[in-house]
Amino acid sequence: MTQDKPKLTPAEQRQRREDRLVTIRLRIAIGRALEDRGITTAAAIGEALGMPAGEATKLLTRRQWREGDVEQLQAAAVRLGLTA
């Protein structure tokens, strides 16, 4: 027996699309800031973002939307001194 996923309301779908755009913009901005500072290794990225290296790398590279990504990316941007 398979369970159907609950359907998202139009408002939830709209919010997910908006969140996805925000995450893309933040990932690009954070990636540029790290590159400009010469921070390229996973360990250095993790240190710069204040999280374990693997978690930082996944946050910046994953393609699938996950709950909490926007908040984590915003916190990373603030830590790097980026402004919206």
MOPAC internal coordinates of N, CA, C and O (Angstrom, degrees):
PM7 1SCF
backbone

  N    0.0000 0     0.00 0     0.00 0    0    0    0
  C    1.4506 1     0.00 0     0.00 0    1    0    0
  C    1.5360 1   108.33 1     0.00 0    2    1    0
  O    1.2310 1   120.43 1   -55.52 1    3    2    1
  N    1.3001 1   116.78 1   124.48 1    3    2    1
  C    1.4605 1   120.65 1   178.78 1    5    3    2
  C    1.5192 1   109.92 1  -101.16 1    6    5    3
  O    1.2310 1   121.86 1   -36.63 1    7    6    5
  N    1.3159 1   114.05 1   143.37 1    7    6    5
  C    1.4606 1   118.57 1   177.11 1    9    7    6
  C    1.5236 1   108.88 1   -97.12 1   10    9    7
  O    1.2310 1   121.36 1   -44.95 1   11   10    9
  N    1.3190 1   115.00 1   135.05 1   11   10    9
  C    1.4567 1   119.30 1   177.25 1   13   11   10
  C    1.5128 1   109.06 1   -78.41 1   14   13   11
  O    1.2310 1   121.49 1   -37.53 1   15   14   13
  N    1.3277 1   114.75 1   142.47 1   15   14   13
  C    1.4615 1   118.89 1   175.29 1   17   15   14
  C    1.5202 1   108.12 1   -71.08 1   18   17   15
  O    1.2310 1   120.34 1   -38.66 1   19   18   17
  N    1.3234 1   116.96 1   141.34 1   19   18   17
  C    1.4711 1   117.56 1   176.93 1   21   19   18
  C    1.5288 1   109.54 1   -66.56 1   22   21   19
  O    1.2310 1   121.64 1   -42.07 1   23   22   21
  N    1.3012 1   114.46 1   137.93 1   23   22   21
  C    1.4643 1   119.83 1   179.74 1   25   23   22
  C    1.5180 1   109.79 1   -73.86 1   26   25   23
  O    1.2310 1   121.01 1   -39.21 1   27   26   25
  N    1.3373 1   115.67 1   140.79 1   27   26   25
  C    1.4597 1   120.60 1   176.51 1   29   27   26
  C    1.5193 1   109.21 1   -80.11 1   30   29   27
  O    1.2310 1   121.32 1   -37.40 1   31   30   29
  N    1.3092 1   115.07 1   142.60 1   31   30   29
  C    1.4575 1   119.40 1   175.42 1   33   31   30
  C    1.5248 1   108.38 1   -71.67 1   34   33   31
  O    1.2310 1   119.78 1   -18.51 1   35   34   33
  N    1.3194 1   118.03 1   161.49 1   35   34   33
  C    1.4691 1   119.61 1   176.85 1   37   35   34
  C    1.5363 1   112.33 1   -55.50 1   38   37   35
  O    1.2310 1   120.28 1   142.53 1   39   38   37
  N    1.3177 1   117.06 1   -37.47 1   39   38   37
  C    1.4710 1   120.02 1   178.91 1   41   39   38
  C    1.5254 1   110.82 1   -66.08 1   42   41   39
  O    1.2310 1   120.14 1   140.04 1   43   42   41
  N    1.3274 1   117.34 1   -39.96 1   43   42   41
  C    1.4679 1   120.98 1   178.06 1   45   43   42
  C    1.5239 1   110.75 1   -67.34 1   46   45   43
  O    1.2310 1   120.33 1   140.59 1   47   46   45
  N    1.3224 1   116.97 1   -39.41 1   47   46   45
  C    1.4678 1   120.63 1   177.33 1   49   47   46
  C    1.5255 1   110.40 1   -62.72 1   50   49   47
  O    1.2310 1   120.27 1   136.90 1   51   50   49
  N    1.3209 1   117.09 1   -43.10 1   51   50   49
  C    1.4607 1   122.21 1   179.44 1   53   51   50
  C    1.5310 1   109.95 1   -62.59 1   54   53   51
  O    1.2310 1   120.37 1   136.59 1   55   54   53
  N    1.3349 1   116.89 1   -43.41 1   55   54   53
  C    1.4600 1   121.11 1   179.83 1   57   55   54
  C    1.5222 1   111.13 1   -63.90 1   58   57   55
  O    1.2310 1   120.31 1   140.18 1   59   58   57
  N    1.3211 1   117.01 1   -39.82 1   59   58   57
  C    1.4715 1   120.52 1   178.21 1   61   59   58
  C    1.5235 1   110.63 1   -63.54 1   62   61   59
  O    1.2310 1   120.25 1   138.27 1   63   62   61
  N    1.3374 1   117.12 1   -41.73 1   63   62   61
  C    1.4711 1   120.37 1   178.12 1   65   63   62
  C    1.5084 1   110.68 1   -62.68 1   66   65   63
  O    1.2310 1   120.34 1   135.96 1   67   66   65
  N    1.3403 1   116.95 1   -44.04 1   67   66   65
  C    1.4594 1   121.05 1   179.04 1   69   67   66
  C    1.5279 1   110.57 1   -63.44 1   70   69   67
  O    1.2310 1   120.45 1   136.57 1   71   70   69
  N    1.3286 1   116.74 1   -43.43 1   71   70   69
  C    1.4638 1   120.70 1   177.76 1   73   71   70
  C    1.5219 1   111.25 1   -61.40 1   74   73   71
  O    1.2310 1   120.67 1   140.32 1   75   74   73
  N    1.3207 1   116.32 1   -39.68 1   75   74   73
  C    1.4708 1   120.23 1  -179.71 1   77   75   74
  C    1.5264 1   110.47 1   -63.18 1   78   77   75
  O    1.2310 1   120.20 1   137.82 1   79   78   77
  N    1.3288 1   117.22 1   -42.18 1   79   78   77
  C    1.4576 1   119.93 1   177.89 1   81   79   78
  C    1.5298 1   111.42 1   -64.60 1   82   81   79
  O    1.2310 1   120.64 1   139.16 1   83   82   81
  N    1.3172 1   116.37 1   -40.84 1   83   82   81
  C    1.4642 1   120.54 1   178.74 1   85   83   82
  C    1.5256 1   110.10 1   -62.93 1   86   85   83
  O    1.2310 1   120.31 1   136.94 1   87   86   85
  N    1.3478 1   117.02 1   -43.06 1   87   86   85
  C    1.4638 1   119.24 1  -179.24 1   89   87   86
  C    1.5211 1   111.25 1   -64.82 1   90   89   87
  O    1.2310 1   120.07 1   140.98 1   91   90   89
  N    1.3136 1   117.46 1   -39.02 1   91   90   89
  C    1.4638 1   120.62 1   178.55 1   93   91   90
  C    1.5283 1   109.92 1   -62.22 1   94   93   91
  O    1.2310 1   120.52 1   132.65 1   95   94   93
  N    1.3210 1   116.60 1   -47.35 1   95   94   93
  C    1.4689 1   120.22 1  -179.52 1   97   95   94
  C    1.5272 1   111.50 1   -62.92 1   98   97   95
  O    1.2310 1   120.50 1   137.01 1   99   98   97
  N    1.3200 1   116.64 1   -42.99 1   99   98   97
  C    1.4637 1   120.17 1   179.51 1  101   99   98
  C    1.5218 1   111.53 1   -65.73 1  102  101   99
  O    1.2310 1   120.17 1   137.92 1  103  102  101
  N    1.3264 1   117.28 1   -42.08 1  103  102  101
  C    1.4677 1   119.75 1   178.94 1  105  103  102
  C    1.5225 1   111.40 1   -61.34 1  106  105  103
  O    1.2310 1   120.45 1   139.20 1  107  106  105
  N    1.3140 1   116.74 1   -40.80 1  107  106  105
  C    1.4630 1   120.47 1   178.18 1  109  107  106
  C    1.5212 1   110.23 1   -64.95 1  110  109  107
  O    1.2310 1   119.89 1   132.54 1  111  110  109
  N    1.3188 1   117.82 1   -47.46 1  111  110  109
  C    1.4647 1   121.59 1  -178.89 1  113  111  110
  C    1.5264 1   111.30 1   -62.79 1  114  113  111
  O    1.2310 1   120.51 1   136.14 1  115  114  113
  N    1.3287 1   116.63 1   -43.86 1  115  114  113
  C    1.4593 1   120.69 1   179.68 1  117  115  114
  C    1.5268 1   109.92 1   -65.82 1  118  117  115
  O    1.2310 1   120.24 1   136.65 1  119  118  117
  N    1.3252 1   117.15 1   -43.35 1  119  118  117
  C    1.4665 1   120.97 1   178.38 1  121  119  118
  C    1.5209 1   111.95 1   -59.36 1  122  121  119
  O    1.2310 1   120.25 1   136.75 1  123  122  121
  N    1.3191 1   117.13 1   -43.25 1  123  122  121
  C    1.4668 1   120.89 1   178.04 1  125  123  122
  C    1.5191 1   111.19 1   -64.38 1  126  125  123
  O    1.2310 1   120.40 1   136.57 1  127  126  125
  N    1.3251 1   116.85 1   -43.43 1  127  126  125
  C    1.4633 1   120.65 1  -179.38 1  129  127  126
  C    1.5208 1   110.69 1   -62.74 1  130  129  127
  O    1.2310 1   120.69 1   137.60 1  131  130  129
  N    1.3127 1   116.29 1   -42.40 1  131  130  129
  C    1.4661 1   119.48 1   178.76 1  133  131  130
  C    1.5177 1   110.96 1   -65.47 1  134  133  131
  O    1.2310 1   120.57 1   136.89 1  135  134  133
  N    1.3280 1   116.51 1   -43.11 1  135  134  133
  C    1.4578 1   120.96 1   179.54 1  137  135  134
  C    1.5266 1   111.20 1   -63.89 1  138  137  135
  O    1.2310 1   120.31 1   137.90 1  139  138  137
  N    1.3319 1   117.02 1   -42.10 1  139  138  137
  C    1.4632 1   121.00 1   178.84 1  141  139  138
  C    1.5238 1   112.03 1   -60.98 1  142  141  139
  O    1.2310 1   120.93 1   150.55 1  143  142  141
  N    1.3248 1   115.83 1   -29.45 1  143  142  141
  C    1.4727 1   121.34 1  -179.96 1  145  143  142
  C    1.5227 1   112.29 1   -91.18 1  146  145  143
  O    1.2310 1   120.59 1  -179.24 1  147  146  145
  N    1.3319 1   116.48 1     0.76 1  147  146  145
  C    1.4547 1   120.53 1   179.50 1  149  147  146
  C    1.5190 1   113.62 1    74.53 1  150  149  147
  O    1.2310 1   120.72 1  -158.78 1  151  150  149
  N    1.3161 1   116.23 1    21.22 1  151  150  149
  C    1.4695 1   121.52 1  -179.65 1  153  151  150
  C    1.5231 1   107.37 1   -93.70 1  154  153  151
  O    1.2310 1   120.84 1   -72.93 1  155  154  153
  N    1.3432 1   116.00 1   107.07 1  155  154  153
  C    1.4601 1   118.84 1  -174.40 1  157  155  154
  C    1.5152 1   114.06 1  -127.52 1  158  157  155
  O    1.2310 1   119.18 1   157.64 1  159  158  157
  N    1.3229 1   119.17 1   -22.36 1  159  158  157
  C    1.4658 1   119.75 1  -178.33 1  161  159  158
  C    1.5223 1   110.03 1   -81.71 1  162  161  159
  O    1.2310 1   120.87 1   -26.15 1  163  162  161
  N    1.3189 1   115.93 1   153.85 1  163  162  161
  C    1.4615 1   120.78 1  -179.57 1  165  163  162
  C    1.5268 1   110.81 1   -58.43 1  166  165  163
  O    1.2310 1   120.44 1   137.71 1  167  166  165
  N    1.3204 1   116.77 1   -42.29 1  167  166  165
  C    1.4644 1   120.37 1  -179.24 1  169  167  166
  C    1.5269 1   111.14 1   -63.14 1  170  169  167
  O    1.2310 1   120.48 1   136.80 1  171  170  169
  N    1.3231 1   116.69 1   -43.20 1  171  170  169
  C    1.4702 1   120.79 1  -179.64 1  173  171  170
  C    1.5283 1   111.05 1   -68.06 1  174  173  171
  O    1.2310 1   120.32 1   142.36 1  175  174  173
  N    1.3217 1   117.00 1   -37.64 1  175  174  173
  C    1.4671 1   120.80 1   177.55 1  177  175  174
  C    1.5171 1   110.00 1   -64.03 1  178  177  175
  O    1.2310 1   120.55 1   134.60 1  179  178  177
  N    1.3250 1   116.54 1   -45.40 1  179  178  177
  C    1.4577 1   120.75 1   178.01 1  181  179  178
  C    1.5158 1   111.47 1   -59.70 1  182  181  179
  O    1.2310 1   120.54 1   136.72 1  183  182  181
  N    1.3182 1   116.58 1   -43.28 1  183  182  181
  C    1.4683 1   120.62 1   178.98 1  185  183  182
  C    1.5270 1   110.89 1   -64.21 1  186  185  183
  O    1.2310 1   120.38 1   136.85 1  187  186  185
  N    1.3247 1   116.87 1   -43.15 1  187  186  185
  C    1.4665 1   120.86 1  -179.39 1  189  187  186
  C    1.5228 1   111.77 1   -64.31 1  190  189  187
  O    1.2310 1   120.45 1   146.10 1  191  190  189
  N    1.3313 1   116.74 1   -33.90 1  191  190  189
  C    1.4681 1   120.76 1  -178.12 1  193  191  190
  C    1.5195 1   112.35 1   -93.14 1  194  193  191
  O    1.2310 1   120.35 1   173.56 1  195  194  193
  N    1.3184 1   116.93 1    -6.44 1  195  194  193
  C    1.4599 1   120.59 1   177.77 1  197  195  194
  C    1.5168 1   114.19 1    72.19 1  198  197  195
  O    1.2310 1   120.79 1  -142.22 1  199  198  197
  N    1.3291 1   116.10 1    37.78 1  199  198  197
  C    1.4657 1   120.52 1   178.57 1  201  199  198
  C    1.5177 1   108.62 1  -148.57 1  202  201  199
  O    1.2310 1   120.04 1   -14.31 1  203  202  201
  N    1.3372 1   117.53 1   165.69 1  203  202  201
  C    1.4653 1   119.53 1   177.54 1  205  203  202
  C    1.5306 1   111.10 1   -56.61 1  206  205  203
  O    1.2310 1   120.84 1   -33.35 1  207  206  205
  N    1.3326 1   116.01 1   146.65 1  207  206  205
  C    1.4624 1   121.49 1  -175.49 1  209  207  206
  C    1.5239 1   112.80 1   -55.19 1  210  209  207
  O    1.2310 1   120.26 1   133.28 1  211  210  209
  N    1.3144 1   117.12 1   -46.72 1  211  210  209
  C    1.4678 1   120.35 1  -178.83 1  213  211  210
  C    1.5120 1   112.47 1   -62.97 1  214  213  211
  O    1.2310 1   120.72 1   138.18 1  215  214  213
  N    1.3136 1   116.23 1   -41.82 1  215  214  213
  C    1.4626 1   120.89 1   179.47 1  217  215  214
  C    1.5315 1   110.63 1   -65.01 1  218  217  215
  O    1.2310 1   120.40 1   138.09 1  219  218  217
  N    1.3278 1   116.85 1   -41.91 1  219  218  217
  C    1.4635 1   121.06 1   179.53 1  221  219  218
  C    1.5238 1   110.81 1   -63.83 1  222  221  219
  O    1.2310 1   120.77 1   136.44 1  223  222  221
  N    1.3240 1   116.13 1   -43.56 1  223  222  221
  C    1.4613 1   120.52 1  -179.80 1  225  223  222
  C    1.5263 1   110.68 1   -63.24 1  226  225  223
  O    1.2310 1   120.57 1   135.36 1  227  226  225
  N    1.3291 1   116.51 1   -44.64 1  227  226  225
  C    1.4704 1   120.01 1   178.78 1  229  227  226
  C    1.5182 1   111.21 1   -62.86 1  230  229  227
  O    1.2310 1   120.32 1   138.48 1  231  230  229
  N    1.3255 1   116.99 1   -41.52 1  231  230  229
  C    1.4612 1   120.86 1  -179.77 1  233  231  230
  C    1.5245 1   111.28 1   -59.73 1  234  233  231
  O    1.2310 1   120.57 1   140.98 1  235  234  233
  N    1.3233 1   116.51 1   -39.02 1  235  234  233
  C    1.4652 1   120.42 1  -176.61 1  237  235  234
  C    1.5221 1   113.75 1   -83.83 1  238  237  235
  O    1.2310 1   119.78 1   163.81 1  239  238  237
  N    1.3365 1   118.03 1   -16.19 1  239  238  237
  C    1.4685 1   119.05 1  -174.11 1  241  239  238
  C    1.5133 1   115.48 1  -117.57 1  242  241  239
  O    1.2310 1   119.44 1   163.57 1  243  242  241
  N    1.3173 1   118.67 1   -16.43 1  243  242  241
  C    1.4727 1   118.53 1  -174.92 1  245  243  242
  C    1.5277 1   111.12 1   -66.62 1  246  245  243
  O    1.2310 1   121.97 1   -32.33 1  247  246  245
  N    1.3152 1   113.84 1   147.67 1  247  246  245
  C    1.4635 1   121.21 1  -177.84 1  249  247  246
  C    1.5277 1   112.12 1   -99.63 1  250  249  247
  O    1.2310 1   120.54 1   156.28 1  251  250  249
  N    1.3194 1   116.58 1   -23.72 1  251  250  249
  C    1.4601 1   120.32 1  -176.30 1  253  251  250
  C    1.5323 1   110.39 1   -86.34 1  254  253  251
  O    1.2310 1   120.92 1   -42.65 1  255  254  253
  N    1.3188 1   115.84 1   137.35 1  255  254  253
  C    1.4603 1   121.55 1   179.08 1  257  255  254
  C    1.5087 1   109.20 1   -66.93 1  258  257  255
  O    1.2310 1   120.86 1   -43.84 1  259  258  257
  N    1.3256 1   115.97 1   136.16 1  259  258  257
  C    1.4580 1   121.13 1   175.56 1  261  259  258
  C    1.5139 1   109.08 1  -134.97 1  262  261  259
  O    1.2310 1   121.36 1   -36.67 1  263  262  261
  N    1.3103 1   115.00 1   143.33 1  263  262  261
  C    1.4655 1   121.76 1   176.94 1  265  263  262
  C    1.5291 1   108.57 1   -57.72 1  266  265  263
  O    1.2310 1   120.27 1   -49.49 1  267  266  265
  N    1.3191 1   117.10 1   130.51 1  267  266  265
  C    1.4579 1   121.71 1   176.06 1  269  267  266
  C    1.5162 1   115.00 1    95.36 1  270  269  267
  O    1.2310 1   119.84 1   170.47 1  271  270  269
  N    1.3374 1   117.91 1    -9.53 1  271  270  269
  C    1.4649 1   119.80 1  -179.49 1  273  271  270
  C    1.5221 1   112.13 1   -60.78 1  274  273  271
  O    1.2310 1   120.28 1   137.05 1  275  274  273
  N    1.3276 1   117.06 1   -42.95 1  275  274  273
  C    1.4627 1   120.24 1  -177.75 1  277  275  274
  C    1.5264 1   109.94 1   -58.76 1  278  277  275
  O    1.2310 1   120.77 1   133.00 1  279  278  277
  N    1.3186 1   116.14 1   -47.00 1  279  278  277
  C    1.4632 1   120.40 1  -177.97 1  281  279  278
  C    1.5271 1   111.36 1   -64.07 1  282  281  279
  O    1.2310 1   120.32 1   137.45 1  283  282  281
  N    1.3387 1   116.99 1   -42.55 1  283  282  281
  C    1.4599 1   120.38 1   179.41 1  285  283  282
  C    1.5247 1   111.15 1   -64.50 1  286  285  283
  O    1.2310 1   120.46 1   137.76 1  287  286  285
  N    1.3231 1   116.73 1   -42.24 1  287  286  285
  C    1.4613 1   120.43 1   179.79 1  289  287  286
  C    1.5305 1   110.90 1   -67.62 1  290  289  287
  O    1.2310 1   120.11 1   141.54 1  291  290  289
  N    1.3265 1   117.40 1   -38.46 1  291  290  289
  C    1.4636 1   120.12 1   177.45 1  293  291  290
  C    1.5252 1   109.94 1   -63.34 1  294  293  291
  O    1.2310 1   120.07 1   138.10 1  295  294  293
  N    1.3214 1   117.47 1   -41.90 1  295  294  293
  C    1.4596 1   121.35 1   178.82 1  297  295  294
  C    1.5325 1   110.57 1   -63.48 1  298  297  295
  O    1.2310 1   120.51 1   139.55 1  299  298  297
  N    1.3262 1   116.64 1   -40.45 1  299  298  297
  C    1.4638 1   120.80 1   178.29 1  301  299  298
  C    1.5291 1   110.24 1   -64.26 1  302  301  299
  O    1.2310 1   120.40 1   138.56 1  303  302  301
  N    1.3326 1   116.84 1   -41.44 1  303  302  301
  C    1.4650 1   120.79 1   179.52 1  305  303  302
  C    1.5253 1   110.60 1   -62.73 1  306  305  303
  O    1.2310 1   120.59 1   137.39 1  307  306  305
  N    1.3207 1   116.48 1   -42.61 1  307  306  305
  C    1.4651 1   120.41 1   178.38 1  309  307  306
  C    1.5222 1   109.97 1   -62.91 1  310  309  307
  O    1.2310 1   120.46 1   137.08 1  311  310  309
  N    1.3278 1   116.73 1   -42.92 1  311  310  309
  C    1.4653 1   121.47 1   179.94 1  313  311  310
  C    1.5356 1   110.68 1   -59.94 1  314  313  311
  O    1.2310 1   120.33 1   146.01 1  315  314  313
  N    1.3286 1   116.98 1   -33.99 1  315  314  313
  C    1.4605 1   121.50 1   179.14 1  317  315  314
  C    1.5230 1   112.88 1   -85.26 1  318  317  315
  O    1.2310 1   120.68 1   175.72 1  319  318  317
  N    1.3183 1   116.31 1    -4.28 1  319  318  317
  C    1.4681 1   120.43 1   179.06 1  321  319  318
  C    1.5073 1   114.21 1    81.59 1  322  321  319
  O    1.2310 1   120.53 1  -159.38 1  323  322  321
  N    1.3311 1   116.59 1    20.62 1  323  322  321
  C    1.4646 1   119.98 1   179.00 1  325  323  322
  C    1.5146 1   109.41 1   -84.18 1  326  325  323
  O    1.2310 1   120.64 1   -35.28 1  327  326  325
  N    1.3157 1   116.39 1   144.72 1  327  326  325
  C    1.4616 1   121.26 1   177.36 1  329  327  326
  C    1.5172 1   109.03 1  -116.27 1  330  329  327
  O    1.2310 1   121.35 1   -28.23 1  331  330  329
  N    1.3074 1   115.02 1   151.77 1  331  330  329
  C    1.4716 1   119.95 1  -178.32 1  333  331  330
  C    1.5028 1   112.29 1   -75.32 1  334  333  331
  O    1.2310 1   120.10 1   180.00 1  335  334  333

